[in-house]
Amino acid sequence: MQDIKKSFPLLDVRVLDLSRGLVEPRIAKALSDLGAEVIEVRHHSHADGTKEHIARKGEMGSTLLKGVGSRTRSISLNLQTPAGAQIALDLAKSSDVVIEDRTTDGEADVRLGHKQLRGVNQRLVYCSVMSVMACDTEEMLREYGSVVDFFVSMHAAQTIVAALYERERTGLGRHIEMALFEFGVIFAANCGLEALAIGGATTQYGNVHSSIVPYGMFDTADGPVVISINDDSQFQRFCEVVIERPDLAVDPRYESSALRSRNREALLLVGAAELSRRPRTDILARLVRADIPCGEVATLPAALLPDRVAKQARTCQRGRTNQSDDTFEVLRSELGLSDERLDKMKGLGVICRGIELIG
């Protein structure tokens, strides 16, 4: 039987994470899930950005950090000292990917910038993530949080993989730049195009689709469901089988998707009323029988009940509560530093061992 671990496509790739936020560790985790080795550098000279502002989440430590870095080895460096920056530079020499965060004025330490690191490793793929974006005014624009974070991290990981593939042909790495604001705009998709088309703000539709009707989350007598009606035949079956209102299927106001969207208020009003009279199990059974995409809206604990998810949670629980206990081990094995030299660096504040997170 093939060793699954040995089949990971990025098994020989090393990622050095110099960031202080949470978007970048998500990028590193996406690469780690493909087999890459990740070394995270934590900045112990000051509060480590978002990573240090975490509420307590139980005995297993920082669940927020574990969610993005459970397979990561971590070291703690004072990058404001020449010796600390030199250690990061030495690690970059043997790395394939470096991930860092910065503002638009290039806050990343000049000693660890793209040009400096590519100077010692031309094959390096260097990924910069900006949470803000410059505009024509003096204001900075900040995009909303976690959804965009995930969106950016997935696209960044894909771009890094593409750059690694290109490197096999050219022998050179690349500098990749990602801005949360720009991806937030992309994420707006058809809603953004609608805003441009009408020259103003679009209507807020909440948990239903902006143009496909009925499509979204609806309340039944004892809990919400998600219903996705994508075409006229599904709408007809919804009327006849699910809510037992065949008159709606032949109503000229609803005979096409465009007309249903135009008359959305009236249709949603009657549809919601019919759904709310029936128990959720009955509605879901009818939807399945009518071959209409649907699902029960679960609470988070309920969503985590399946064995596959529970197994993943147990794997996370076996992780460390101490996110920086690899400092000495990594610097010994990767840079060949002796315990005597490491102890001296610790005394000088260049490195730190065993930073304990409380949440």
C-alpha angles and dihedrals in degrees: 000000000000117000102245093206092056090052095061107120096223097043093126096045122104121202123199112200112201095167132118101202135069103250093069096051087053088057089049091048092052088054091044090054086059090053104270121145111237128202113188119203112208118202106230096173090082140358105310098237116251092348093072096048098073128129120230111274104181139283095315089069127227106011089181092058093039089055090063104028115026091129095045129110110219133204129182119227136170098228091184089073120077091233092051092049090048091055090053089048091051091050090050090057090068097035129097098202133029120193122194140160127226144157124249093269090062101254092175110117107271090227090060100038126127096266093047095050094042086052090066097033118028092181091060119122104212118197121194121191123198122193091195135044132211119243137181092275128059091256123103119222118223120198124216121271143251104010091054090044090060092043092053094044093054093048091045091051091050091049092049090052089050090050091050089052091048090049090064088063101038103027089226134104128223141229110237121193124195126184121194092211094055092050090047088058091048089049089059086070113161092004089060092049090049091053090052092046095052094036095233148053117317125233116271108237101180113201097354129081119270095227111006114078128227096018125123143045119336134179121242125191092279109018146347128283134188117233125187115193108179106169145021096265092054090049090052092051090046091056096043103036107023107037098013094231104129089165089072091055091061097037106121090221090066105033095112137030091248092052093046089053091048091050095037098132095057093042095047091048095056094037093052091048092053094047094048091059094062132066117254096243090055093049093048092048091051092048092051090048089051091049093239119148109250145144145188115255105233132194115246094257090050091048090054094054101092114102093241093057093042090053090053090050091052090052089053091049090057089061125102126277087206109073096188105043092111096069098103095036094051095046091047096049100035103035101022094236116167124234089246092056092043092052089050091051090049090053090051092050094246093121135016130206127213107004103188117212117210098206 
